[in-house]
Amino acid sequence: MPLARTASVGFLKPRLTTKLHPKVQSADLLSFFHMLSTLFRAGIPIYEALAIAGDQSQSTGMKALVASAARRIESGATLWEAFADHPKVFKPDWIEIVKSGEASGKLDEVLDKLTEQVRASNEMRAKLVSAMIYPTILSVVATSALVVMLVKVVPTFAEMFAQMDKELPAITQYVLAISHFLTAHFGKLFGGLVAVVLGLRAFLKTPAGRDLRDRLALCLPMIGDITVEVSMQKFANNIAMLQRAGVPLLDTIDCLKGVYATSTVYREAMGHVVRYVGRGGTLSDAIKDTGLFTSFLTSMVTIGEQSGTLPEVMDEVDKFYRGRISTVLERVTGAIEMFVVLFMGVAVAGILFSVYMPMFSMASGIG
């Protein structure tokens, strides 16, 4: 009797596979890169490694994508070209990193580093999402509570105040005016809000919109801090990885234009750095000249260039900024929570005060 049959108990069977899902999730990408790196490092040809890694994926979308990439490899394309056919799944910076690994003949090392980068990116994203869940829920609940009070509760008191035939305090008149406006135009306001959100989303998909978004993201309080820290960490991480893979410095910087594909500001800055270094300048002077890199990063690049240990120094900078990002995230989410709670407390207190003040006035008059 086969061992598999003896391991089964009635309809219960060993869980050798998990349920398939259609979408390509971040966990699927991490699993794919990890398996591909392991197989390639074990000496498996890239075509066979792709086929095995794709077959083991629990995403039907990932299976189809990897099968398509494998066919491209079989027809003579490189791995980065096969990945470039699927830009919605494989990020531009990943494609640039794979391209540099193939060009330098150190694809195994690059895949290892890329796997670590994807894992770190997933952890950072998960940390960001979990950090923003509570402030988001708190904001939605606070806004909903205020709208309900103004649209449903305050009008009830407005009818009672109308029967008092007395002049109401200024704060009560303001609250009643806001309540009346929301009640009378709620549908129009909600529709207008939806239209503004949709219009803003459409604008941000245009080149001008993306450029404005990226520049604002660098300048706004708190958001700018996170954006700069993430950009510094991305620079240090990729410089260390590509330099360790043996990619020439000028080619490394050129790859960073793809790494910053989602940031128009830093992509333009990398173009300036490429031209600066191409004319014989140093990397530290080039990034300092852009005005977009922190003094700490610039100083560390100078030390790495002078000591000939740029990859090692950038590894330390990468770790430093990962810790900084976590700290900034905690500070930002804490500030948002404090602001929402403070705003909610003041708004609710103001509404209650405006409602109860005429009632107290009426009660004292009767007394």
C-alpha positions in Angstrom: 0.0 0.0 0.0 1.4 3.4 -0.9 2.6 5.5 2.0 0.5 8.5 0.8 -2.7 6.3 1.2 -1.7 5.2 4.7 -1.1 8.9 5.7 -4.7 9.7 4.7 -7.6 9.4 7.1 -10.9 9.1 5.3 -11.4 12.4 3.3 -8.5 14.0 5.2 -5.3 14.2 3.1 -1.8 15.7 3.7 -1.7 19.4 2.8 0.9 19.1 0.1 -0.6 22.1 -1.8 -2.5 25.2 -0.9 -5.5 26.8 -2.6 -4.7 28.6 -5.8 -5.6 32.3 -6.2 -5.7 34.4 -9.4 -3.9 37.6 -8.5 -0.1 38.1 -8.2 0.4 39.1 -4.6 3.6 40.5 -3.0 4.1 37.1 -1.2 4.0 35.3 -4.6 6.7 37.6 -5.9 8.9 37.0 -2.9 8.4 33.3 -3.1 9.2 33.3 -6.8 12.4 35.3 -6.5 13.5 33.2 -3.5 13.0 29.9 -5.4 14.5 31.2 -8.6 17.6 32.4 -6.7 18.0 29.0 -4.9 17.6 27.0 -8.1 20.0 29.2 -10.1 22.6 29.1 -7.4 22.3 25.3 -7.4 23.4 25.2 -11.0 19.9 24.8 -12.6 19.8 26.5 -16.1 17.7 29.7 -16.0 15.0 28.2 -18.3 14.5 25.2 -16.1 14.7 27.3 -12.9 11.9 29.5 -14.2 9.7 26.6 -15.1 10.1 25.0 -11.7 9.7 28.3 -9.8 6.6 29.1 -11.8 5.1 25.6 -11.3 5.5 25.9 -7.5 3.6 29.3 -7.4 0.2 29.3 -5.7 -0.9 32.2 -8.1 -2.4 31.2 -11.4 -1.5 34.7 -12.7 2.1 34.1 -11.6 2.1 30.7 -13.3 1.0 32.2 -16.6 3.4 35.1 -16.4 6.4 32.9 -15.6 5.4 30.5 -18.4 5.4 33.4 -20.8 8.8 34.5 -19.5 10.2 31.0 -19.9 9.0 30.9 -23.6 10.8 34.2 -24.2 14.0 32.8 -22.7 13.7 29.7 -24.9 13.4 31.9 -27.9 16.7 33.6 -27.1 15.7 36.6 -24.9 17.6 37.5 -21.7 15.9 37.2 -18.3 15.6 41.0 -17.9 13.9 41.2 -21.3 11.5 38.5 -20.3 10.7 40.4 -17.1 10.3 43.7 -19.0 7.4 42.2 -20.9 5.4 42.4 -17.7 6.0 45.9 -16.2 2.9 45.8 -14.0 4.3 42.9 -12.0 8.1 43.3 -12.2 9.1 46.8 -11.1 11.5 48.9 -13.3 14.2 48.8 -10.6 14.0 45.0 -10.4 14.4 44.8 -14.2 17.4 47.1 -14.1 19.0 45.1 -11.3 18.6 41.8 -13.2 19.9 43.5 -16.4 23.1 44.6 -14.5 23.5 41.1 -13.0 23.4 39.4 -16.5 25.7 42.0 -17.9 28.3 41.5 -15.1 28.0 37.7 -15.1 26.9 37.7 -11.4 23.3 36.9 -11.8 23.3 34.5 -8.8 24.6 37.2 -6.4 22.2 39.8 -7.8 19.2 37.4 -7.5 20.1 36.8 -3.9 20.3 40.5 -3.2 17.1 41.1 -5.1 15.3 38.5 -3.0 16.5 40.3 0.1 15.3 43.6 -1.3 11.9 42.3 -2.2 11.5 40.8 1.3 12.6 44.1 3.0 10.2 46.0 0.7 7.3 43.7 1.7 8.1 44.1 5.4 8.3 47.9 5.0 5.0 47.9 3.2 3.3 45.7 5.8 4.7 47.9 8.5 3.4 51.1 6.8 -0.1 49.5 6.2 -0.4 48.3 9.8 0.8 51.7 11.1 -1.9 53.5 9.1 -4.8 51.2 9.8 -5.7 52.7 13.2 -5.4 56.4 12.2 -7.5 55.7 9.0 -10.2 53.9 10.9 -10.2 56.6 13.6 -10.5 59.4 10.9 -13.4 57.6 9.2 -15.2 57.0 12.5 -14.7 60.6 13.6 -15.9 62.1 10.4 -18.9 59.8 10.2 -19.8 60.6 13.8 -19.7 64.3 13.2 -21.8 64.1 10.0 -24.4 62.0 11.8 -24.6 64.4 14.7 -25.0 67.4 12.3 -27.4 65.7 9.9 -29.5 63.7 12.3 -29.1 64.9 15.9 -28.8 68.7 15.6 -32.0 69.2 13.4 -34.0 67.6 16.2 -32.9 70.3 18.6 -33.4 73.0 15.9 -37.1 72.3 16.0 -37.2 72.7 19.7 -35.2 75.9 19.6 -37.6 77.4 17.0 -40.4 77.0 19.5 -38.4 78.9 22.2 -38.8 82.2 20.4 -35.5 83.5 21.9 -32.3 84.7 20.3 -29.8 81.8 20.3 -26.1 82.2 21.2 -23.8 82.8 18.2 -22.1 79.3 18.5 -25.6 77.7 18.4 -26.5 79.7 15.3 -23.3 78.6 13.5 -23.8 75.0 14.3 -27.5 75.1 13.1 -26.4 76.9 9.9 -23.8 74.2 9.2 -26.4 71.4 10.0 -29.0 73.0 7.7 -26.4 73.4 4.9 -25.3 69.7 5.2 -28.9 68.4 5.4 -30.0 70.5 2.3 -27.0 69.8 0.1 -25.7 66.4 1.4 -26.3 64.7 -2.0 -24.5 67.4 -3.9 -21.6 67.6 -1.5 -21.1 63.8 -1.6 -21.3 63.8 -5.4 -18.9 66.7 -5.6 -16.5 64.9 -3.3 -16.6 61.8 -5.4 -16.0 63.9 -8.6 -13.0 65.7 -7.0 -11.4 62.4 -5.9 -11.9 60.8 -9.4 -10.7 64.0 -11.1 -7.6 64.1 -8.9 -6.8 60.5 -9.6 -7.1 61.1 -13.3 -4.8 64.2 -13.0 -2.2 62.3 -11.0 -1.9 59.7 -13.8 -0.7 62.5 -16.2 3.0 63.5 -16.5 2.2 66.9 -15.0 0.2 65.3 -12.2 2.9 62.8 -11.3 5.5 65.5 -11.3 3.4 67.7 -9.0 2.7 64.8 -6.7 6.4 63.9 -6.4 7.5 67.4 -5.7 4.7 67.9 -3.1 5.6 64.6 -1.5 9.1 65.9 -0.8 8.0 69.2 0.7 5.0 68.4 2.8 5.5 68.0 6.6 5.8 64.4 7.8 5.1 62.9 4.3 8.3 64.6 3.0 10.3 63.1 5.8 9.2 59.6 4.9 9.7 60.2 1.1 13.3 61.4 1.6 14.2 58.6 4.0 12.9 56.0 1.6 14.7 57.6 -1.3 18.0 57.6 0.7 17.5 53.9 1.7 16.8 52.9 -1.9 19.9 54.7 -3.2 22.2 53.1 -0.6 20.7 49.6 -1.1 21.0 49.6 -4.8 24.5 51.2 -4.9 25.8 48.5 -2.6 24.1 45.7 -4.5 25.2 46.8 -8.0 28.8 47.7 -6.9 29.2 44.4 -5.2 28.0 42.7 -8.4 30.9 44.3 -10.2 28.8 46.8 -12.2 30.9 49.9 -13.2 30.0 53.1 -11.3 28.7 55.0 -14.3 26.5 52.0 -15.2 25.4 51.7 -11.6 24.2 55.3 -11.5 22.5 54.9 -14.9 20.6 51.8 -13.5 19.3 54.1 -10.7 17.3 56.0 -13.2 15.2 52.9 -13.5 15.2 52.3 -9.8 13.7 55.8 -9.4 11.2 55.2 -12.2 8.2 56.1 -10.0 9.8 59.4 -8.8 10.2 62.0 -11.5 12.3 64.2 -9.2 14.9 61.6 -8.3 15.0 60.1 -11.8 15.9 63.6 -13.2 18.5 63.9 -10.4 20.1 60.6 -11.4 20.3 61.9 -15.0 22.3 64.9 -13.6 24.5 62.6 -11.6 25.3 60.4 -14.6 26.4 63.5 -16.6 28.4 64.9 -13.7 30.3 61.6 -13.0 30.7 61.1 -16.8 32.6 64.4 -16.9 35.0 63.1 -14.3 33.3 64.3 -11.1 33.0 62.2 -7.9 29.7 60.6 -6.9 29.6 62.5 -3.6 30.0 65.8 -5.4 27.4 64.8 -7.9 24.6 63.9 -5.4 25.5 67.0 -3.3 25.0 69.2 -6.4 21.4 67.9 -6.9 20.3 69.3 -3.5 18.1 66.2 -3.0 20.3 64.0 -0.8 20.9 64.3 2.9 24.3 65.5 4.2 24.7 62.2 6.1 24.4 60.2 2.9 26.7 62.5 1.0 29.3 62.3 3.8 29.1 58.5 3.8 29.5 58.3 0.0 32.6 60.5 0.4 34.0 58.1 3.0 33.3 55.1 0.8 34.9 56.6 -2.3 38.0 57.7 -0.4 38.5 54.4 1.4 37.5 52.2 -1.6 34.8 50.5 0.4 31.7 52.1 -1.1 29.5 48.9 -1.1 30.3 48.1 2.6 29.6 51.7 3.6 26.4 51.8 1.7 25.2 48.6 3.4 25.6 50.4 6.7 23.7 53.4 5.4 20.9 51.1 4.1 20.5 49.6 7.6 20.6 53.1 9.2 17.8 54.4 7.0 15.6 51.3 7.5 15.7 52.1 11.2 15.0 55.8 10.5 12.0 54.9 8.3 10.5 52.9 11.1 11.0 55.7 13.6 9.5 58.3 11.2 6.5 56.1 10.6 5.8 55.8 14.3 6.1 59.6 14.7 3.8 60.3 11.8 1.1 57.9 12.8 1.3 59.1 16.3 0.9 62.7 15.2 -2.1 61.8 13.0 -3.8 59.9 15.8 -3.3 62.9 18.2 -4.6 65.4 15.6 -7.7 63.2 14.9 -8.5 62.7 18.6 -8.0 66.4 19.4 -10.1 67.5 16.4 -12.9 65.0 17.3 -12.9 66.1 20.9 -13.1 69.8 20.1 -15.8 69.3 17.4 -18.0 67.2 19.6 -17.6 69.5 22.6 -18.5 72.5 20.4 -21.6 70.8 19.1 -22.7 69.7 22.5 -22.0 73.1 24.0 -24.0 74.8 21.3 -27.0 72.5 21.8 -27.1 72.6 25.6 -26.3 76.3 26.1 -29.8 77.4 25.0 -31.4 74.7 27.2 -29.5 75.8 30.2 -30.4 79.4 29.5 -34.1 78.4 29.2 -33.9 76.4 32.4 -32.3 79.3 34.4 -35.0 81.7 33.0 -37.7 79.5 34.2 -36.0 79.3 37.6 
